[in-house]
Amino acid sequence: MKKFIIGTTLSLVIAASAGFGANVQADTVYRLYNRNTGEHFYTKNTYERSSLIQNGWNNEGVGWYGASSGEPVYRVYNPNSRGGDHYYTMSRYEAQSLVNKGWRWDNNGAPTFYSAGNTKLYVSYNPNAQSGSHNYTTNIYEQNSLLQNGWKYGSVSFYVSSPGGNTPPPTQAVWQGWVKNGAGVVVASQNFSDAKSATTWASKWADEHYNSLIINGKLGSFGANQIS
């Protein structure tokens, strides 16, 4: 019986921080949700957004449309909370105080967003959450619903140009079957609409090319990942 190393199917969480590449469409802020930690994350970086979606985050569309200049808004990250947590503030003093307590600067301490415009961006706080303890929205109905369900600190965090759109409808899942050689290099891949088909294809391909996948005595591997 031929042996392979079977890969994992989906990475559930990535550390969402700065350094994902150049910002694109700086006035568009995307909203994503991690169903495993309960955190919403907001970014204007399309590469960062795509990376999070590929790693299991839900795409909730455009959170709001912001400005490319104005009063700076900083983002800090708490690596010590379970699942991680992000916080956005116009107060550099508050951000630095959190960093002094073990939080980390995102974007190397440079502003992540800017406060400008006439649309209120509300913030609320969940005192029972370790991750995703703050929610930001331009939707007053969403804000009031959270406050009615025990969230605290219903306030205006900062101002933006205009509200975002609705959450996009779900799209058909895409699974990518892959095969790696003993050196960890992907030598074959193919997309499918379900995990079973992707894994079956990868297993068959690896079996047919078993000997060529062995590198310095190390076995090849195969698996499947959900990519959208």
KAZIZI-V214918 format. One record per pair of residues at least 24 apart in sequence whose ideal C-beta (glycine too) atoms are under 8 Angstrom apart, sorted by the first residue. I is the first residue (numbers start at 1). J is the second residue. D is the distance in Angstrom with one decimal. If there is no record, write none. Layout:
I_J_D, I_J_D
This chain:
2_207_6.0, 2_210_5.0, 3_219_5.8, 4_203_7.7, 4_206_5.5, 4_210_7.9, 4_213_8.0, 4_219_5.9, 4_220_6.0, 4_221_5.8, 4_222_5.8, 5_219_5.7, 5_220_7.3, 5_221_3.7, 6_221_6.7, 6_222_6.6, 6_223_5.8, 7_178_7.2, 7_180_7.6, 7_221_5.4, 7_222_6.4, 7_223_2.5, 7_224_7.5, 7_225_7.8, 8_223_6.4, 9_195_6.3, 9_199_7.9, 9_223_6.5, 9_224_5.7, 9_225_6.4, 9_226_7.1, 10_55_7.8, 10_56_5.8, 10_225_6.0, 10_226_5.2, 11_55_5.0, 11_56_6.9, 11_225_7.7, 12_36_5.2, 12_55_7.0, 12_56_4.8, 13_37_6.7, 13_55_7.0, 13_56_7.2, 13_83_6.6, 13_84_7.6, 14_51_6.6, 14_52_6.6, 14_55_4.7, 15_77_7.8, 15_79_7.5, 15_84_6.2, 16_41_5.3, 16_43_7.6, 16_48_7.1, 16_52_6.2, 16_77_7.6, 16_84_7.1, 16_86_7.0, 17_77_5.5, 17_104_7.2, 17_106_5.3, 18_105_7.9, 18_106_4.7, 18_107_4.2, 18_108_6.1, 20_45_5.3, 20_47_5.0, 20_48_3.8, 20_51_6.3, 21_45_6.6, 21_47_4.3, 21_48_7.4, 26_66_7.6, 26_68_4.8, 27_65_5.3, 27_66_5.7, 27_67_6.8, 27_68_6.2, 27_161_6.6, 28_62_5.9, 28_65_6.1, 28_66_7.8, 29_62_6.9, 29_63_4.9, 29_64_5.2, 29_65_7.0, 29_66_5.2, 29_113_6.7, 29_160_7.6, 29_164_7.2, 30_59_7.6, 30_60_8.0, 30_61_7.2, 30_62_6.2, 30_63_6.3, 31_60_4.4, 31_61_6.5, 31_62_7.0, 31_63_3.4, 31_164_6.7, 32_57_4.4, 32_58_6.4, 32_59_6.1, 32_60_6.1, 33_57_6.4, 33_58_4.4, 33_60_5.5, 34_58_7.7, 34_83_7.1, 34_131_7.7, 34_132_7.3, 36_83_6.9, 37_82_7.4, 37_83_3.1, 37_84_7.0, 37_131_4.0, 37_132_5.9, 38_83_7.6, 38_129_6.0, 38_131_5.9, 38_132_3.9, 39_83_6.5, 39_84_7.2, 39_85_6.4, 39_86_7.0, 39_131_4.8, 39_132_3.3, 40_132_6.2, 40_135_5.9, 40_136_7.1, 41_86_6.3, 42_88_7.3, 42_113_7.9, 42_136_6.3, 44_113_7.4, 53_228_6.7, 54_225_7.9, 54_227_5.5, 54_228_7.2, 56_226_7.5, 59_168_6.4, 60_167_4.8, 60_168_7.8, 61_164_6.3, 61_165_5.2, 61_166_6.4, 61_167_5.2, 61_168_4.9, 62_164_3.6, 62_165_4.7, 63_136_7.2, 63_137_7.5, 63_138_7.6, 63_164_4.7, 64_119_7.0, 64_121_6.2, 64_138_5.1, 64_160_4.4, 64_161_7.5, 64_162_7.0, 64_163_5.9, 64_164_4.6, 65_160_6.5, 65_161_4.7, 65_162_4.6, 65_163_7.6, 65_164_6.7, 66_113_5.3, 66_114_6.4, 66_116_7.6, 66_117_7.5, 66_160_4.9, 66_161_5.9, 67_114_4.9, 67_115_7.7, 67_116_3.7, 67_117_5.9, 67_160_7.2, 67_161_5.5, 68_114_6.7, 69_114_5.6, 69_116_6.7, 70_114_3.8, 70_115_5.2, 70_116_3.0, 70_117_7.8, 71_114_6.4, 71_115_4.1, 71_116_6.9, 71_158_7.1, 72_111_3.5, 72_114_6.1, 72_115_7.7, 73_111_5.9, 73_112_6.0, 73_113_4.1, 73_114_6.2, 73_115_5.7, 73_158_5.6, 74_105_7.6, 74_106_7.9, 74_107_7.9, 74_109_7.3, 74_111_6.2, 74_112_6.4, 75_106_4.2, 75_107_6.3, 75_112_4.0, 75_113_7.8, 76_103_4.5, 76_104_6.5, 76_105_6.0, 76_106_6.3, 77_103_6.3, 77_104_4.9, 77_105_7.8, 77_106_5.4, 78_102_7.3, 78_103_5.0, 78_104_7.8, 79_103_7.9, 79_104_6.2, 81_130_4.5, 81_131_5.5, 81_133_7.9, 82_130_4.8, 82_131_6.0, 83_130_6.8, 83_131_3.5, 83_132_7.6, 84_131_6.1, 85_130_6.9, 85_131_4.9, 85_132_6.7, 85_133_5.9, 85_134_7.9, 86_134_7.8, 87_134_5.9, 88_112_6.9, 88_113_7.1, 88_123_7.8, 88_134_7.4, 88_136_6.5, 88_157_6.5, 88_158_7.9, 89_157_7.7, 90_115_5.8, 90_157_7.7, 90_158_5.5, 113_158_7.5, 113_160_8.0, 115_158_3.6, 115_159_5.1, 115_160_7.6, 116_159_6.3, 116_160_7.6, 116_161_7.0, 117_159_5.0, 117_160_5.1, 117_161_4.0, 117_162_7.0, 118_159_6.7, 119_159_6.3, 119_160_4.9, 119_161_6.5, 119_162_5.5, 119_163_5.9, 120_156_4.8, 120_159_6.4, 121_156_6.8, 121_157_5.1, 121_158_5.5, 121_159_6.5, 121_160_5.1, 122_154_6.7, 122_155_7.0, 122_156_6.1, 122_157_6.7, 123_153_6.7, 123_154_8.0, 123_155_5.9, 123_156_7.5, 123_157_3.8, 124_151_4.2, 124_152_6.8, 124_153_6.1, 124_154_5.5, 125_151_6.2, 125_152_4.8, 125_153_4.1, 126_150_7.4, 126_151_5.2, 126_152_7.6, 127_152_5.9, 138_163_4.0, 138_164_6.6, 139_163_7.1, 171_228_6.6, 173_226_5.9, 173_228_6.8, 174_226_7.1, 174_227_5.2, 174_228_4.4, 175_224_5.2, 175_225_6.9, 175_226_5.4, 175_227_7.1, 176_224_6.6, 176_225_5.4, 176_226_7.9, 176_227_5.0, 177_201_4.6, 177_202_3.7, 177_205_7.7, 177_222_7.3, 177_223_7.6, 177_224_4.9, 178_202_6.0, 178_222_6.7, 178_223_6.2, 178_224_7.1, 178_225_7.0, 179_205_5.3, 179_206_4.8, 179_209_7.4, 179_213_7.1, 179_220_6.5, 179_221_7.4, 179_222_4.7, 180_213_7.7, 180_220_6.0, 180_221_4.9, 180_222_7.2, 181_212_7.5, 181_213_4.6, 181_214_7.7, 181_215_5.2, 181_220_5.1, 182_213_6.2, 182_214_5.3, 182_215_3.3, 182_216_6.4, 182_217_7.4, 182_218_3.3, 182_219_5.9, 182_220_5.7, 183_215_4.5, 183_216_7.6, 183_218_7.2, 184_221_8.0, 187_213_7.2, 187_220_7.9, 191_227_7.4, 192_224_7.9, 195_224_5.4, 195_226_7.1, 198_224_3.8, 199_223_7.0, 199_224_4.6
